[in-house]
């Protein structure tokens, strides 16, 4: 890792209102098991078909926080990208997402506060049939330009 340059995402002055990014993610067993193991979440609604079949959902659903994690990774990797940080979020999960579904997420820059180094993104998610499954807003601080190492490397000598 040391010495390896990584490309940072867009800085606040490189973003414009209306910038968008769209990505699709599948809800596969591997992702579900990794999420459940990481969070130690054993909710039977997420993994037990016999229990879920007796609920209004009729089958296991994907955890809402797992869907938010997919949104978070899109922010971290694409819009604004590496170096960014979500500072606030508001999400509504309007319809359950079932195992093996594909969700399409669309993020859009809707406000920019350059003085605070913050952008507001709208987030919408749709299932395979085009039905909305989530919507919300995120406040995100885009990547900061790192200080130059060479600019500070000799500061002890001045």
C-alpha positions in Angstrom: 0.0 0.0 0.0 2.8 2.5 0.9 4.1 4.2 -2.2 1.1 3.1 -4.3 -0.8 6.1 -5.7 -4.5 5.7 -5.7 -6.8 7.9 -7.7 -9.1 10.0 -5.6 -12.7 10.7 -6.5 -14.0 14.0 -7.6 -13.3 17.0 -5.4 -16.2 19.4 -4.6 -15.1 21.8 -7.4 -15.3 19.0 -9.9 -18.9 18.2 -9.2 -22.0 19.8 -10.7 -25.7 19.7 -9.9 -27.2 17.0 -12.1 -24.2 14.6 -12.1 -25.5 11.1 -11.9 -24.2 7.5 -11.4 -26.3 4.3 -11.9 -25.3 0.8 -10.9 -27.0 -2.5 -10.4 -26.3 -5.0 -7.7 -27.6 -8.5 -7.2 -28.7 -9.9 -3.8 -26.9 -13.2 -3.8 -26.3 -15.7 -1.1 -22.7 -14.8 -0.7 -23.4 -11.2 0.0 -26.2 -12.0 2.4 -24.1 -14.5 4.4 -21.1 -12.1 4.5 -23.4 -9.3 5.8 -25.1 -11.5 8.3 -21.8 -12.9 9.6 -20.2 -9.4 9.8 -23.1 -7.9 11.7 -23.9 -11.1 13.7 -27.5 -10.6 12.6 -29.6 -13.8 12.9 -33.0 -12.3 12.1 -35.1 -15.2 10.8 -36.8 -12.9 8.3 -33.5 -12.6 6.5 -32.5 -16.3 6.3 -35.3 -18.8 7.3 -37.7 -19.6 4.5 -40.1 -21.5 6.8 -40.4 -18.4 9.1 -40.6 -15.9 6.3 -43.3 -17.9 4.5 -45.6 -17.2 7.5 -45.1 -13.4 7.4 -46.7 -10.9 5.0 -43.4 -11.0 3.0 -43.9 -14.7 2.1 -40.1 -15.2 1.6 -36.8 -14.0 3.1 -35.9 -10.3 2.5 -32.6 -8.5 2.2 -31.7 -6.5 5.2 -32.2 -2.8 4.7 -28.8 -1.9 6.1 -27.2 -4.3 3.5 -28.9 -2.2 0.8 -27.6 1.0 2.4 -24.2 -0.6 2.3 -24.5 -1.1 -1.4 -25.3 2.6 -1.7 -22.4 3.5 0.5 -20.0 1.6 -1.7 -21.3 3.4 -4.8 -20.5 6.7 -3.1 -17.1 5.5 -2.0 -16.1 4.1 -5.4 -17.9 6.2 -8.0 -19.9 9.4 -7.0 -18.0 11.3 -5.7 -15.6 8.4 -5.4 -12.5 7.3 -3.3 -11.8 9.6 -0.4 -15.4 10.7 0.1 -17.3 10.3 3.4 -21.0 10.1 4.1 -21.8 12.5 6.9 -25.6 12.1 7.0 -28.2 9.9 5.4 -32.0 9.5 5.3 -33.5 6.5 3.6 -36.9 5.1 3.2 -37.3 1.5 2.1 -40.6 1.5 0.4 -40.8 -2.2 -0.7 -38.9 -5.3 0.4 -36.1 -6.7 -1.7 -36.0 -10.4 -1.9 -33.1 -12.8 -2.3 -31.7 -13.0 -5.8 -33.3 -9.7 -6.9 -31.3 -7.2 -8.8 -31.5 -3.6 -7.6 -30.6 -0.6 -9.7 -29.4 2.4 -7.8 -29.3 5.9 -9.2 -27.5 8.7 -7.4 -27.7 12.3 -8.4 -26.0 15.4 -7.1 -28.8 17.8 -6.1 -26.9 20.4 -4.0 -23.3 21.6 -3.6 -21.9 23.6 -0.7 -18.3 24.3 -1.7 -17.5 26.3 1.5 -18.4 23.2 3.6 -16.9 20.7 1.1 -20.3 18.9 1.0 -22.7 17.7 -1.6 -26.2 16.4 -1.3 -27.1 13.3 -3.3 -30.5 11.9 -4.0 -30.7 8.1 -4.0 -33.3 6.0 -5.7 -33.4 2.2 -6.0 -35.5 0.0 -8.2 -36.1 -3.7 -8.3 -36.0 -6.0 -11.4 -39.6 -4.9 -12.4 -38.8 -1.2 -12.1 -40.7 -0.7 -8.8 -39.1 1.7 -6.4 -37.6 -0.1 -3.3 -35.8 2.8 -1.7 -35.2 6.5 -1.9 -33.4 9.0 0.2 -30.8 11.7 0.5 -27.1 11.7 1.5 -24.8 14.4 2.6 -21.3 13.6 1.5 -17.9 15.2 1.8 -16.0 14.6 -1.4 -12.3 13.8 -1.3 -9.9 16.4 -0.1 -6.8 17.2 -2.0 -4.0 15.7 0.2 -1.2 17.9 1.3 2.0 17.5 -0.6 4.6 15.3 1.1 7.4 17.2 -0.5 6.0 20.5 0.8 6.3 19.3 4.4 9.2 16.8 4.2 11.8 19.4 5.2 9.7 21.4 7.6 11.9 20.3 10.6 14.9 22.0 8.9 13.4 25.5 8.5 
